[in-house]
């Protein structure tokens, strides 16, 4: 374990508040002449606020400046990055989901993080969970350093469960138990469960039913939805809508499933860790998280963003920011925000993350999911392929396409385009 992460284990283990006394170990006075860098990130204001706080702390501790450019919409973030690289003026550091890594790595605009990480005195590969590290590899080279390692979980309204006389979800609840619960929680003016169906959301349904998402996870050429097990997974999730346990398309157009959950109109909501900062604004009821339900086998899907460096004259200064963000001070700030499941084991398994003073109380669900977590493929054209599949999956979920029609459309539009 690297020097800084030893400090993480010690500090977090005893619950001592961090102070600026560690600044010398994280760059300190020696780095005060580093050039200013730009860091581009996407997300809701509650998500991106923490990076601005972290940049301010970095400035206070080291004297170095990071300008945080926050782009609310993911698609705009990706488009802005593409345009910036084309113009030769990219941000020195940018946060990128591994699902969109391939297109940038194929163009060779990323300064691979692997060699810098191997030479780092602050971080080491063994500090990180293995699955997010694998996810950020492209053609055998680590491109970016993972910042988080979330999974798909079930947010649930504790009050609704108690009012309905239902036991709270347990760690091994089955799909049948989950579906029955969704039915029992559905009442006049309230639905039992909600989700936005997309490729990354559908993966756990398919895997838990024993199916595969693609024909080859490393070099995919097509989706594998047209198999008995994959069809079973699709039918399991579509049944939530068909039975009226989930809001209709018109209802979701009028109000998102996130907002419905926050207003008490939805009892369960499937999402990743990224919604925690927003959910912490809830004052009218108690909520927590539960694992994804098990059909034939446990399954989860990796949600992970990484710090990527652009090929740039300031890449050395940029990596100092990455080291700080993933080191002692940075990990305390990011973990305490609630938005992230730390990709670094010492932080994710510490009381700081597992025993927070704010909800969710059962944050261990996210760490436990790492044992049966799988990732989506990383290919040059994955972003395009995923978008095409997302459109068809949404049409299937809301009944505008039958299961057969949806599977056929996905195959027609995506086979061989990976």
RAJOSUL-V811977 format. One record per residue. N is the residue number from 1. PSI is psi in whole degrees, -180 to 180 (none if undefined). OMEGA is omega in degrees with one decimal (* if undefined). NEAR is the number of other ideal C-beta (glycine too) atoms within 10 Angstrom. Layout:
n,psi,omega,near
N,PSI,OMEGA,NEAR
N,PSI,OMEGA,NEAR
This chain:
n,psi,omega,near
1,141,-177.9,15
2,164,-175.8,20
3,-50,-176.8,15
4,-41,-177.5,26
5,-24,170.6,23
6,-39,177.1,13
7,-38,177.5,20
8,-50,-177.6,28
9,-42,-179.3,18
10,-51,-175.6,12
11,-46,-177.2,21
12,-33,-177.1,21
13,-32,-178.9,13
14,-4,174.4,8
15,25,-179.9,10
16,137,178.5,9
17,138,179.7,6
18,148,175.9,16
19,175,-178.0,10
20,1,-177.9,13
21,-18,179.5,8
22,4,-174.3,16
23,-36,-179.3,19
24,-37,-179.5,13
25,-21,-175.5,16
26,19,178.1,22
27,-53,170.5,22
28,-154,-173.0,14
29,-30,-176.7,10
30,-21,-175.2,10
31,9,-173.0,19
32,-13,179.3,10
33,6,-179.4,9
34,143,178.5,19
35,153,176.1,12
36,146,178.4,12
37,161,177.5,23
38,137,-179.3,20
39,117,-178.6,24
40,133,-176.6,23
41,155,178.5,22
42,153,177.3,23
43,175,175.7,21
44,159,179.8,15
45,-38,179.7,11
46,-27,178.4,18
47,-46,-172.9,21
48,-21,179.5,20
49,-39,-175.3,16
50,-32,179.8,21
51,-32,175.8,25
52,-39,176.4,16
53,-41,-179.9,15
54,-41,178.3,23
55,-38,177.9,21
56,-40,178.3,13
57,-38,177.4,19
58,-44,178.0,25
59,-44,-178.9,13
60,-39,-175.9,11
61,-34,-171.6,22
62,-17,-175.2,24
63,0,-177.7,16
64,150,-172.8,20
65,132,172.3,15
66,121,175.4,25
67,118,-179.3,13
68,121,176.0,19
69,109,-178.6,16
70,130,-179.1,18
71,111,-172.3,19
72,-42,-174.4,12
73,134,-178.7,11
74,-46,-177.9,12
75,-36,177.8,11
76,-39,176.5,11
77,-49,-180.0,22
78,-42,179.6,19
79,-40,-180.0,12
80,-39,177.1,18
81,-46,-179.5,23
82,-46,179.4,15
83,-41,-178.8,11
84,-41,178.1,18
85,-40,178.6,18
86,-35,-179.2,11
87,-5,-178.8,8
88,22,-178.3,8
89,56,-178.8,11
90,160,170.8,24
91,146,-178.1,23
92,-33,178.3,27
93,142,175.2,28
94,148,178.1,29
95,129,-174.4,23
96,134,172.8,27
97,141,-176.0,22
98,-25,-179.1,26
99,-21,-178.3,22
100,11,-178.9,18
101,-42,-170.5,24
102,-44,-177.2,20
103,-39,179.9,20
104,-41,-180.0,24
105,-38,179.7,23
106,-30,178.8,14
107,-3,176.4,12
108,39,178.1,9
109,-6,179.4,19
110,136,172.0,23
111,106,-173.3,20
112,132,-175.8,19
113,-19,-175.4,24
114,-55,-179.5,17
115,-39,179.3,11
116,-40,178.9,19
117,-41,-179.8,23
118,-30,-179.6,11
119,-6,-174.4,8
120,141,173.1,22
121,-5,-176.4,10
122,-32,-175.6,22
123,157,175.9,24
124,154,-179.3,15
125,-38,-177.4,14
126,-12,176.7,11
127,-23,-170.8,24
128,152,170.2,25
129,147,-172.8,22
130,-42,-172.6,13
131,-44,177.0,19
132,-29,176.2,27
133,-43,177.8,22
134,-37,-175.7,14
135,-29,-177.8,27
136,17,172.5,30
137,144,174.5,17
138,120,-177.0,20
139,43,172.7,9
140,0,-178.0,6
141,133,175.7,13
142,118,-175.3,21
143,-43,-175.3,24
144,161,179.9,33
145,120,-175.9,27
146,136,178.5,25
147,-29,-176.3,27
148,170,-178.8,26
149,73,-177.1,29
150,179,-179.5,27
151,171,176.3,27
152,122,-178.9,24
153,174,178.7,28
154,111,169.5,22
155,137,-179.7,24
156,150,179.4,27
157,107,-177.5,24
158,-39,-178.8,15
159,-41,179.6,14
160,-41,179.1,22
161,-45,-178.0,20
162,-42,179.5,13
163,-33,179.8,13
164,-2,179.9,13
165,29,-177.7,7
166,145,173.4,16
167,146,177.4,10
168,150,-176.8,12
169,140,176.8,22
170,172,-173.8,10
171,-20,-177.3,12
172,26,-173.9,10
173,144,-174.8,19
174,168,176.4,14
175,-41,-179.2,20
176,-41,177.7,12
177,-41,178.8,16
178,-47,-179.1,22
179,-42,178.6,18
180,-39,178.1,14
181,-43,178.1,26
182,-40,179.0,23
183,-46,-176.5,14
184,-26,-179.3,16
185,-9,178.8,22
186,120,-179.8,19
187,180,175.5,12
188,123,178.3,4
189,4,-179.5,7
190,138,176.1,15
191,154,-177.3,25
192,-34,-174.3,25
193,150,177.0,26
194,150,174.5,26
195,159,171.9,23
196,113,-174.8,16
197,127,178.4,23
198,180,-176.8,16
199,-45,-178.3,22
200,-27,177.0,20
201,-33,-175.4,19
202,-22,-177.7,26
203,-53,-178.6,23
204,-32,177.5,28
205,-43,180.0,29
206,-47,-178.5,27
207,-40,-179.3,25
208,-28,178.0,24
209,1,178.3,23
210,4,-177.8,16
211,-179,177.1,23
212,146,-179.2,19
213,-42,-179.3,24
214,169,-176.5,23
215,-28,179.1,13
216,115,-175.2,12
217,-22,-179.6,13
218,-46,179.0,8
219,70,-176.1,10
220,150,173.6,20
221,-18,-179.8,13
222,159,172.7,17
223,157,-178.3,25
224,40,-177.9,17
225,-23,-175.5,25
226,56,173.3,16
227,157,-178.5,15
228,-45,-177.7,9
229,-43,178.8,17
230,-39,176.9,22
231,-39,178.6,17
232,-44,178.7,18
233,-44,177.9,27
234,-42,179.8,24
235,-37,178.4,13
236,-45,-177.1,19
237,-38,179.1,23
238,-29,179.4,22
239,-29,179.3,14
240,-36,179.1,26
241,-44,-177.7,21
242,-35,-178.0,12
243,0,178.6,13
244,13,-179.6,13
245,-13,-179.2,21
246,149,-178.8,27
247,147,178.3,24
248,172,178.3,13
249,-42,180.0,14
250,-40,179.6,8
251,-39,179.3,16
252,-34,175.6,19
253,-35,-179.3,9
254,-33,179.7,11
255,129,-176.6,14
256,160,179.3,16
257,-33,176.9,22
258,-48,-179.5,18
259,-36,178.3,13
260,-42,178.7,20
261,-44,-177.3,26
262,-27,179.8,23
263,4,177.4,12
264,15,178.8,16
265,-2,-176.9,17
266,131,-173.9,29
267,-32,179.3,30
268,149,-174.8,27
269,126,-177.6,25
270,123,178.6,23
271,-178,178.5,23
272,-171,-177.4,21
273,-20,-172.4,22
274,-21,-177.7,19
275,-7,-175.4,22
276,-47,-179.3,25
277,-39,179.0,21
278,-43,-179.3,19
279,-26,179.4,20
280,-7,175.0,17
281,-11,-179.0,8
282,130,179.1,15
283,-15,-171.0,6
284,-13,180.0,10
285,163,177.7,15
286,142,177.8,14
287,161,178.2,23
288,-175,179.2,19
289,151,178.4,24
290,159,-179.6,20
291,162,174.8,24
292,137,-176.6,24
293,152,-176.4,24
294,128,172.5,19
295,-90,176.2,23
296,-32,-177.9,15
297,154,178.5,10
298,144,179.3,19
299,149,173.3,26
300,166,-178.4,25
301,140,-179.2,24
302,127,166.9,27
303,117,-176.3,26
304,134,173.2,27
305,149,-179.6,27
306,154,172.9,24
307,116,-179.7,23
308,142,177.5,29
309,132,172.3,26
310,149,172.7,23
311,114,-167.7,13
312,154,178.0,19
313,-23,-178.3,9
314,20,-175.7,18
315,-34,178.7,17
316,-44,177.8,14
317,-37,179.6,21
318,-40,-178.4,27
319,-28,174.3,24
320,-38,176.8,22
321,-41,179.1,27
322,-44,178.5,26
323,-42,179.8,22
324,-46,-177.9,26
325,-31,-179.1,24
326,1,179.2,28
327,-164,-172.5,25
328,-56,-176.3,24
329,-46,-176.9,26
330,-44,-177.9,25
331,-32,176.5,30
332,-46,-178.5,21
333,-48,-176.2,19
334,-42,-179.8,24
335,-39,-178.4,25
336,-22,-179.5,16
337,-24,-178.7,18
338,-19,-173.3,24
339,-30,-169.3,27
340,146,162.9,27
341,110,-173.1,29
342,138,177.6,27
343,-11,179.7,28
344,125,-172.1,30
345,-43,-176.0,20
346,-30,-178.9,23
347,-45,-177.9,24
348,-29,-176.8,24
349,15,-178.8,17
350,163,175.9,21
351,-29,179.9,11
352,-40,180.0,22
353,-43,-173.0,22
354,-21,-178.8,15
355,62,-177.4,11
356,162,177.2,16
357,-11,178.1,6
358,159,179.8,11
359,157,7.8,18
360,146,178.5,21
361,-34,-174.4,15
362,53,-179.5,17
363,-17,178.1,23
364,-24,178.1,17
365,-41,-177.5,22
366,-39,179.7,28
367,-42,179.2,18
368,-33,-177.6,16
369,-21,-178.8,23
370,-24,-177.5,20
371,-22,179.4,9
372,33,-177.5,17
373,144,176.0,26
374,160,-178.4,17
375,161,171.4,19
376,160,-178.6,21
377,156,173.6,19
378,104,180.0,23
379,166,-177.3,24
380,-37,-174.3,16
381,17,-175.5,13
382,-39,-178.7,22
383,-44,179.8,17
384,-45,-178.2,15
385,-43,179.4,24
386,-41,180.0,21
387,-42,178.4,14
388,-43,178.9,17
389,-39,179.5,23
390,-45,-178.7,18
391,-45,-178.8,16
392,-40,179.7,25
393,-39,176.6,25
394,-42,178.5,17
395,-38,178.8,17
396,-43,-176.7,25
397,-40,-177.4,25
398,12,172.3,18
399,12,178.4,12
400,-15,170.8,12
401,141,174.2,19
402,168,178.7,12
403,-47,-179.7,14
404,-43,-179.4,11
405,-41,-179.3,13
406,-45,178.8,22
407,-43,179.4,21
408,-40,179.6,15
409,-43,179.3,18
410,-44,179.3,24
411,-44,-178.4,17
412,-40,-174.2,10
413,-20,-172.5,16
414,-20,-177.7,22
415,128,177.1,13
416,5,-176.7,8
417,8,-175.1,13
418,none,*,21
